[in-house]
């Protein structure tokens, strides 16, 4: 599908990657861009129509789908990262929040807008996932679990919506230079680069975006994950545990 003339809805559009997604949609000639956020007053970019939305609220999701019946491109960007381990975390609250937002919230949006997209000729869904969809790191373990669930869900939604002509794009990236990754000094990709690759993929009909070299390397290593991916993570984690003992 073409970005020019499309009607897009971006979740988490008030900052970071979501804000850049919305800006690029405007610059690429989208006819209308809805910028969804819990606080719509924080969505201030020219050409973006603010809407109040918490994707973990099914009732509100249904209301927005009933209101925005002209949407042809859904960008599921909203997410949460709590840097929570599986065993060492004081409770499962962080894991529940990440799963409720990153998996169930995204699924809720897909379900609500699938008939909207069908009525408008098929359109496209973009689900913002992560390099951690492919492996587990103890530093953000429960986040990775939610993104792995999101990856599985995205592949399933693609199969279910194929008959109505809806393109479903899975986007995987390592650290992106936004507030979410502010705690690390690791190399980061710009949000502008991610958005550009994503919308190029939508226009080309591609189902997957591996946005940086590290993500491409990890995806290519999945068949040898216990040999190539996990040993260095284990070594790094063991050193970190020793440092806190």
MOCORZI-V992177 format. One record per residue. N is the residue number from 1. SS is DSSP state (A for helix, B for strand, O for the rest). Layout:
N_SS ; N_SS
This chain:
1_O ; 2_O ; 3_O ; 4_O ; 5_O ; 6_O ; 7_B ; 8_B ; 9_B ; 10_B ; 11_B ; 12_O ; 13_O ; 14_O ; 15_O ; 16_A ; 17_A ; 18_A ; 19_A ; 20_A ; 21_A ; 22_A ; 23_A ; 24_A ; 25_A ; 26_A ; 27_A ; 28_O ; 29_O ; 30_O ; 31_O ; 32_B ; 33_B ; 34_B ; 35_B ; 36_B ; 37_B ; 38_O ; 39_O ; 40_A ; 41_A ; 42_A ; 43_O ; 44_O ; 45_O ; 46_O ; 47_O ; 48_B ; 49_B ; 50_B ; 51_B ; 52_B ; 53_O ; 54_O ; 55_O ; 56_O ; 57_O ; 58_A ; 59_A ; 60_A ; 61_A ; 62_A ; 63_A ; 64_A ; 65_A ; 66_A ; 67_A ; 68_O ; 69_O ; 70_O ; 71_O ; 72_O ; 73_B ; 74_B ; 75_B ; 76_B ; 77_O ; 78_O ; 79_O ; 80_O ; 81_O ; 82_O ; 83_O ; 84_O ; 85_O ; 86_O ; 87_O ; 88_O ; 89_O ; 90_O ; 91_O ; 92_O ; 93_A ; 94_A ; 95_A ; 96_A ; 97_A ; 98_A ; 99_A ; 100_A ; 101_A ; 102_A ; 103_A ; 104_A ; 105_A ; 106_A ; 107_A ; 108_A ; 109_A ; 110_A ; 111_A ; 112_A ; 113_A ; 114_A ; 115_A ; 116_A ; 117_A ; 118_A ; 119_A ; 120_O ; 121_O ; 122_O ; 123_O ; 124_B ; 125_B ; 126_B ; 127_B ; 128_B ; 129_O ; 130_O ; 131_A ; 132_A ; 133_A ; 134_O ; 135_O ; 136_O ; 137_O ; 138_A ; 139_A ; 140_A ; 141_A ; 142_A ; 143_A ; 144_A ; 145_A ; 146_A ; 147_A ; 148_A ; 149_A ; 150_A ; 151_A ; 152_A ; 153_A ; 154_A ; 155_A ; 156_A ; 157_A ; 158_A ; 159_A ; 160_A ; 161_A ; 162_A ; 163_A ; 164_A ; 165_O ; 166_O ; 167_B ; 168_B ; 169_B ; 170_B ; 171_B ; 172_B ; 173_O ; 174_O ; 175_O ; 176_B ; 177_O ; 178_O ; 179_A ; 180_A ; 181_A ; 182_O ; 183_O ; 184_O ; 185_O ; 186_O ; 187_O ; 188_O ; 189_B ; 190_O ; 191_A ; 192_A ; 193_A ; 194_A ; 195_A ; 196_A ; 197_A ; 198_A ; 199_A ; 200_A ; 201_A ; 202_A ; 203_A ; 204_A ; 205_O ; 206_O ; 207_O ; 208_B ; 209_B ; 210_B ; 211_O ; 212_O ; 213_A ; 214_A ; 215_A ; 216_A ; 217_A ; 218_A ; 219_A ; 220_A ; 221_O ; 222_A ; 223_A ; 224_A ; 225_A ; 226_A ; 227_A ; 228_A ; 229_O ; 230_A ; 231_A ; 232_A ; 233_A ; 234_A ; 235_A ; 236_A ; 237_A ; 238_A ; 239_A ; 240_A ; 241_A ; 242_A ; 243_A ; 244_A ; 245_O
